[in-house]
């Protein structure tokens, strides 16, 4: 039986971000991926120039109606990322809720893209929609520390705070929460960043168990675009393949990212030449070249169970 994902994200002609970052890795792992492109840009906005079009909420509705009229709107997963329009975000949630009525087992994976490092990079009117509508509809969410703090109204300054915030996010809806990056100190030193995960599930005998983990991920001194989109897609895939083992799913997800990033930075430095900072074009993720690592990642980051 095919496993089918509806992915509503941005599209770029050149490079890897949004749907371009999520589709290939999911397809390689055996998922059918139907994509709705929330924007169509020439390239990501970290370049000097970019041009393109933005899909409106009405246009999103038209596309979904077409799928529905042909009765091919059966999905196992919905995956969403960066959105900057409130009406578009509302429409996405309406679609998710309709798909969930048709398939109560549908899993909604949401990367609640709001900002980073203390600054929002979407309009502030999106925050209440994420809090009141999106997060309650989601099953798996992948905020960074700042986004987790915004969604819960709590600050994270210790591992204990992070666990409390993840529990608060569980109470808002999602069974699986992964804080993809944080400012928390790593026991391995300042060359590592800390990610945390929490999964609530019901065992065969009906008891509720929670698994919580920490990962210490090696830092890389470069700015990559599309890594968050790849993270959410890989978490979707590996939680599907290891449904009761968040530790394994996160280890494989983070290991895929480490392999792709390592291959990308090696290539970028080579092409840029000695003592030159690589350009955005040179730092585009080496996705196709990482096919084997996506399919079967050697584990390079081990998660610690809290």
Secondary structure, 3 states (H helix, E strand, C coil): CCCEEEEEEEEECCCCCCHHHHHHHHHHCCCEEEEEEEEEECCCCCCCCCCEEECCHHHHHHHHHHHHHCCCCCCCEEEECCCCCHHHHHHHHHHHHHHHHHCCCCEEEECCCCEECCEECCCCHHHHHHHHHHHHHCCEECCCHHHHHHHHCCCCCCHHHHHHHHHHHHHHCCCEEEEEEECCCCCCCCCEEEEEEEEEEECCCCCEEEEEEEEEEECCCCCCCCHHHHHHHHHHHHHHHCCCCHHHHHHHHHHHHHHHHHHHHHHHHHHHCCCCCCCCCCCCCCCHHHHHHHHCCCCCCCCEEC
